[in-house]
Amino acid sequence: MSNLNLIDSFQEFKDFKNIDRPTMMSVLEDVFRSMIRKKYGTDENCDVIVNTDNGDLEIWRTRTVMEDGFSEDDDLEIELTEAKAIDPDLEVGDEHIELITLESFGRRAILAARQTLVSKILELEKDEIFKKYKDRVGEIVTGEVYQVWKKETLVLDDEGNELLLPKTEQIPADYFKKGDSVKAVVSKVDMLNSNPKIIISRTAPEFLQRLFEQEVPEIFDGLITIKKIVREPGERAKVAVESYDDRIDPVGACVGMKGSRIHGIVRELKNENIDVINYTNNIQLYIQRALSPAKIMSIKLDDEKKTAAVYLKPDQVSLAIGRGGHNIKLAGKLTGYEIDVYREADELDEDVDIEEFSDEIESWIIDEFKRIGLDTAKSILALSVDELVKRTDLEEETIKEVLAVLQAEFE
């Protein structure tokens, strides 16, 4: 066989991805040069010509014609009698060039070469996938769910590469089934036992940042900068933004007309509440904005200990803390200060609205007191247990429990 199309001979090649043709042909040449060295001892006098367009391969071997009996190395030289039997025009000192066919290497060598070739290409492909995704850490990828396990979900990208979405990197409300489309950020890329392991995440702050870059052109163009993002995935997030152009309102641009820009992000994050905050170097103002939607009366800072004592009206305390304490926790992470909240009452009348005790007293009990005109703590404490039993439909034991809660507020 004078000419061999390797792409046809090695059918495995058609299944390889991420490898460009010139690179693959270079690997082919290396493999065949190795075969030549094993058979002839050297490949220095051999030319391996690979056609990258159609996959054709030719191996040409050159030997110097020597006088009979004077050849010292049959791999580099050929005696005159042998040379003339092939080409009568050859003389001593000429170069004898011959085409080496693949069959001449033998079936066993060819099978070994194919195995080596497949192994090298697979290794190269894995390296290419690793390099590709190593450069994409922090970028958003979209894939299709292939398999769902208890601790992780296997996602395939558009080229069939495997991406892992661990349960710890999923939003609590995420639920996937085979065939679903998944959007996530490339979080970590490692090489494990020569195999690339690509971890993607939907809980990383970078995921939210990339979503903002996709939805808000001003962020993508660099007109608005995201200074910091903190998240409780699936619950709440706070995003501090800053604009270097006074004509651009960074918060308004991120939210969009009637929330048009932020709605898509909220849906992608399974209704995660997102607070967009205007960044400032003024720490007091920054903390005030971070505790939104609560309205703050005053703040006492300890810059050395990085603590902030925040004073609010009684009806603002629960807003500052937020459901499950998420609001105050995220405000602390965003500003870098440990925040404590305190009720600030009027010195002349330190009374507290009964609604402020909704986390300790059931709403139907509060409604019963309000029904008879008792809507503050002190207005209830001013009456005796017997009087309260007569005026309300509450049990004596319930009233005593309520009074204990209210009295503890003023101790």
Secondary structure, 3 states (H helix, E strand, C coil): CCCEEHHHHCHHHHHCCCCCHHHHHHHHHHHHHHHHHHHHCCCCCEEEEECCCCCEEEEEEEEEEECCCCCCCCCCEEEHHHHHHHCCCCCCCCEEEEEECHHHHCHHHHHHHHHHHHHHHHHHHHHHHHHHHHCCCCCEEEEEEEEECCCEEEEECCCCCEEEEEHHHCCCCCCCCCCCEEEEEEEEEEEECCEEEEEEECCCHHHHHHHHHHHCHHHHCCCEEEEEEEEECCCEEEEEEEECCCCCCHHHHHHCHHHHHHHHHHHHCCCCEEEEEECCCCHHHHHHHHCCCCCEEEEEEECCCCEEEEEECHHHHHHHHCHHHHHHHHHHHHHCCEEEEEECCCCCCCCCEHHHHCCCCCHHHHHHHHHCCCCEHHHHHCCCHHHHHHHCCCCHHHHHHHHHHHHHHCC
